[in-house]
């Protein structure tokens, strides 16, 4: 094992890590490589203030890409040592990372690395994961050291969650800046960013998903017609406080949960619209077992195994997200 990190290994890992999910696929991050150190910054020019006026979702997105980077580097044989918020006078510098070679790469490490490229945000109705009771203890064991916490909502509270989702949409229906932003990020003319029509639920498909963000109608397709309702498990990730440090760590946990679900054969959809409006966030807060601040929800379920996967959503070129000094 080489003790000197090859820049090409780092470039490839950054490119893979940037497959992480982000609000409206805005990819609000930038990386700077300086010698043996890699720094992660939130890119304030790529935030979405109409949707995310608190800035939480941009930090969650950066937390997800940070953990994706850790996973990609470990699969390549390098352990990441992460220092979060390393520079007091630069709040945009979210993390500084150094790497050391590892002697043994496990099959689980490789599977999680592969899962980064396999994962998709699936906004269509999902089937019930019948092996959830077996999977959940494994998932909890994976995340037990996290600052953020995981709640799995019972089917009995789903009507309240549906109410929170509908309330969010009702409160934002006349929010012009929000609607313009949604229209922009789902425009068919976007290149390298945004959410393409193939990744959105159509007008027909959206009716069968009771908890989901309402996007502009870009398609009248009727995919997965046999799934007349969404039977996914709904997970809530929350933090003790609402600080940027807590929110960043929650984004890292989001990455872990998504990749573990992908390895286990589940499809996932990240939900943040229920957290963007205080009234809806309060409803979600009342549904979780412990006091805390809900930050993000996840639908996890089963997609038809033989279904044709849509093309990967676009990502910005490496040269736009990574600067080498």
C-alpha positions in Angstrom: 0.0 0.0 0.0 1.4 3.4 -1.0 1.7 5.9 1.8 1.6 8.8 -0.6 -1.9 9.7 -1.8 -2.2 9.8 -5.6 -4.1 12.9 -6.8 -5.9 10.7 -9.4 -7.3 8.6 -6.6 -8.5 11.7 -4.8 -10.0 13.1 -8.0 -11.9 9.9 -8.7 -13.2 9.8 -5.1 -14.4 13.4 -5.3 -16.2 12.7 -8.6 -17.9 9.7 -7.0 -18.7 11.5 -3.8 -20.5 14.2 -5.8 -23.2 11.7 -6.6 -24.5 12.6 -3.2 -28.1 13.9 -3.1 -28.6 17.6 -2.6 -31.7 19.9 -2.4 -33.0 20.2 -6.0 -29.7 18.7 -7.2 -28.1 22.1 -6.6 -24.8 20.5 -5.5 -23.9 23.4 -3.1 -20.4 22.3 -2.4 -16.8 22.9 -3.5 -13.6 21.1 -2.7 -10.1 22.4 -2.4 -7.1 20.0 -2.4 -3.9 21.4 -0.7 -1.1 18.9 -0.6 -2.3 15.9 1.5 -5.3 17.8 2.8 -8.8 18.1 1.2 -11.2 20.9 2.3 -14.9 21.0 1.9 -16.7 24.3 1.6 -20.4 25.2 1.3 -20.9 27.1 -2.0 -23.2 30.0 -1.1 -23.7 30.8 -4.8 -25.5 27.5 -5.2 -27.9 27.7 -2.3 -31.7 27.8 -2.9 -33.0 30.5 -0.6 -36.6 30.3 -1.9 -36.8 26.7 -0.7 -34.1 26.6 2.0 -34.2 30.1 3.7 -32.6 28.7 6.8 -29.6 27.3 5.0 -30.1 23.9 6.7 -30.6 21.9 3.5 -27.4 23.2 2.0 -25.4 22.0 5.0 -27.2 18.7 5.1 -26.3 18.3 1.4 -22.7 19.0 2.2 -22.8 16.5 5.1 -24.0 13.9 2.6 -21.2 14.6 0.1 -18.6 14.6 3.0 -19.7 11.1 4.1 -19.8 9.9 0.4 -16.2 11.1 0.1 -15.2 9.1 3.2 -16.9 6.0 1.9 -15.4 6.4 -1.6 -11.9 6.9 -0.2 -12.2 3.9 2.2 -13.2 1.7 -0.8 -10.1 2.9 -2.5 -7.9 2.0 0.5 -7.7 5.3 2.4 -9.0 6.2 5.8 -10.4 9.8 6.2 -9.7 11.8 9.3 -12.3 14.5 9.3 -12.0 17.8 11.3 -15.3 19.6 11.1 -15.4 23.5 11.1 -11.6 23.7 11.3 -11.4 27.5 10.7 -13.2 29.8 13.1 -12.9 32.8 10.8 -14.2 31.0 7.7 -17.7 29.5 8.5 -18.0 28.3 4.9 -15.1 25.8 5.4 -17.1 22.9 6.8 -14.4 20.2 6.9 -10.7 19.5 6.6 -9.8 15.9 5.7 -6.5 14.1 5.8 -6.0 10.5 4.7 -3.9 7.5 5.8 -3.6 4.1 4.0 -5.6 1.1 5.4 -4.2 -2.4 5.4 -7.5 -4.2 4.7 -10.6 -3.2 2.6 -13.6 -5.3 3.7 -16.3 -6.5 1.4 -18.7 -4.2 3.2 -16.4 -1.2 2.4 -16.5 -2.1 -1.3 -20.3 -2.6 -1.2 -20.9 0.8 0.3 -18.6 2.3 -2.3 -20.5 0.6 -5.1 -23.8 1.7 -3.6 -22.9 5.4 -4.2 -23.2 4.8 -8.0 -26.2 2.5 -7.6 -28.4 4.8 -5.5 -31.1 6.9 -7.1 -33.8 9.2 -5.6 -36.9 7.2 -6.4 -40.0 9.5 -6.3 -42.4 6.8 -7.5 -44.6 4.6 -5.2 -42.5 1.9 -3.4 -43.4 -1.5 -2.1 -43.2 -2.6 1.5 -39.7 -3.8 2.6 -40.9 -7.1 4.1 -37.5 -7.8 5.7 -37.4 -4.4 7.6 -37.5 -6.0 11.0 -34.3 -7.9 10.2 -32.7 -4.9 8.5 -33.4 -2.2 11.1 -31.2 -3.5 13.9 -28.3 -3.8 11.4 -28.9 -0.2 10.3 -29.1 1.0 13.9 -25.8 -0.8 14.7 -24.2 1.1 11.8 -25.2 4.5 13.0 -25.0 4.1 16.8 -22.2 6.5 17.2 -23.9 9.3 15.3 -24.8 12.7 16.9 -28.1 12.5 14.9 -30.8 10.1 15.7 -33.1 7.8 13.7 -36.8 7.3 14.2 -38.8 4.9 12.1 -42.4 6.1 12.0 -45.3 3.6 12.5 -47.9 3.2 9.8 -50.4 4.5 12.4 -49.0 8.0 12.2 -48.9 8.2 8.5 -52.1 10.2 8.2 -50.5 13.0 10.3 -47.5 12.9 8.1 -49.7 13.2 5.0 -51.3 16.2 6.7 -47.9 17.8 7.3 -47.0 17.3 3.6 -50.3 18.8 2.4 -49.9 21.7 4.8 -46.5 22.5 3.5 -47.8 22.6 -0.1 -50.8 24.7 0.9 -48.6 27.2 2.7 -46.2 27.5 -0.2 -48.7 27.5 -3.1 -48.6 31.3 -3.3 -44.9 31.7 -2.5 -43.6 33.1 -5.7 -39.9 32.8 -5.0 -40.4 29.2 -4.1 -42.4 28.4 -7.2 -39.9 30.2 -9.5 -37.1 28.3 -7.9 -38.8 24.9 -8.4 -39.5 25.7 -12.0 -35.8 26.7 -12.5 -34.3 23.6 -11.0 -36.6 21.3 -12.9 -36.2 23.1 -16.3 -35.6 20.7 -19.2 -32.8 23.1 -20.3 -30.6 22.5 -17.2 -27.3 20.8 -17.9 -25.2 19.2 -15.2 -27.5 20.1 -12.4 -31.2 20.2 -11.4 -33.8 17.5 -11.5 -34.6 16.0 -15.0 -38.2 15.0 -15.9 -37.2 11.3 -15.8 -36.4 11.7 -12.0 -39.7 13.4 -11.2 -43.1 11.7 -10.6 -45.6 12.6 -13.3 -48.9 14.1 -12.5 -50.5 10.6 -12.4 -47.7 9.0 -10.5 -47.5 11.8 -7.8 -51.2 11.0 -6.9 -50.1 7.6 -5.7 -47.4 8.9 -3.3 -49.0 10.5 -0.3 -45.9 12.0 1.2 -43.8 13.9 -1.4 -42.9 17.3 -2.7 -45.1 18.7 -5.5 -42.9 19.6 -8.4 -44.0 21.3 -11.7 -45.6 18.8 -14.0 -43.0 17.7 -16.6 -44.5 14.4 -17.7 -47.8 12.5 -18.1 -46.2 9.1 -17.8 -47.7 6.2 -15.8 -44.8 4.2 -14.7 -45.1 1.4 -12.1 -48.9 1.2 -12.6 -49.2 -1.9 -10.4 -48.2 0.1 -7.4 -51.4 1.9 -6.5 -50.1 3.3 -3.2 -46.8 3.9 -1.5 -45.9 1.3 1.2 -42.5 2.6 2.0 -41.1 2.9 5.5 -40.7 6.6 6.5 -37.6 7.5 8.6 -36.9 10.7 10.4 -33.3 12.0 11.1 -33.2 14.5 13.9 -30.5 16.3 16.0 -30.3 17.5 19.6 -29.8 21.1 18.6 -30.3 23.1 15.4 -26.6 24.2 15.1 -24.7 24.0 11.8 -22.4 21.3 13.4 -25.5 19.2 14.2 -26.9 19.7 10.8 -23.7 18.7 9.1 -23.5 15.5 11.1 -27.1 14.8 10.2 -26.2 15.1 6.5 -23.4 12.5 7.1 -26.0 10.2 8.7 -28.3 10.7 5.8 -25.5 9.4 3.5 -25.0 6.4 5.7 -28.7 5.5 5.8 -29.2 5.9 2.1 -26.1 3.7 1.3 -27.1 1.0 3.8 -30.6 0.9 2.3 -29.1 0.6 -1.2 -26.8 -2.2 -0.2 -29.9 -4.0 1.3 -31.7 -3.7 -2.0 -34.0 -0.9 -1.2 -34.9 2.3 -3.1 -35.0 5.6 -1.3 -36.3 9.1 -1.6 -35.1 11.9 0.6 -37.8 14.3 1.8 -37.1 17.8 3.1 -40.2 19.8 2.2 -41.8 18.8 5.5 -39.0 20.6 7.4 -39.0 23.8 5.5 -42.2 25.2 7.0 -42.3 25.6 10.8 -45.9 24.4 11.0 -45.1 21.1 9.2 -41.9 20.7 11.1 -43.8 20.9 14.4 -46.1 18.1 13.2 -43.1 15.9 12.4 -41.5 16.9 15.7 -44.5 15.6 17.5 -44.2 12.2 15.8 -40.6 11.3 16.9 -39.9 9.4 20.0 -37.4 11.8 21.6 -37.2 15.6 21.9 -35.1 17.0 19.1 -35.1 18.9 15.8 -36.2 16.9 12.8 -33.9 17.7 9.8 -34.8 15.3 7.0 -37.1 12.4 6.2 -36.5 9.3 4.0 -38.9 7.0 2.2 -37.4 3.5 2.0 -39.0 0.7 0.1 -38.9 -1.8 -2.8 -38.8 -0.9 -6.5 -39.7 -3.6 -9.0 -36.4 -5.7 -9.5 -36.7 -6.0 -13.3 -37.6 -2.4 -13.9 -35.4 -0.3 -16.2 -33.5 2.2 -14.2 -33.6 5.8 -15.4 -30.4 7.5 -16.3 -28.4 9.0 -13.5 -29.3 12.6 -12.7 -26.7 15.0 -14.0 -23.7 16.3 -12.0 -21.3 19.2 -12.5 -17.9 18.5 -14.1 -15.0 17.8 -11.7 -13.2 21.0 -12.8 -16.2 23.0 -11.4 -16.3 21.4 -8.0 -12.6 20.6 -7.2 -9.7 23.1 -7.1 -6.2 21.7 -6.7 -3.6 24.1 -5.2 
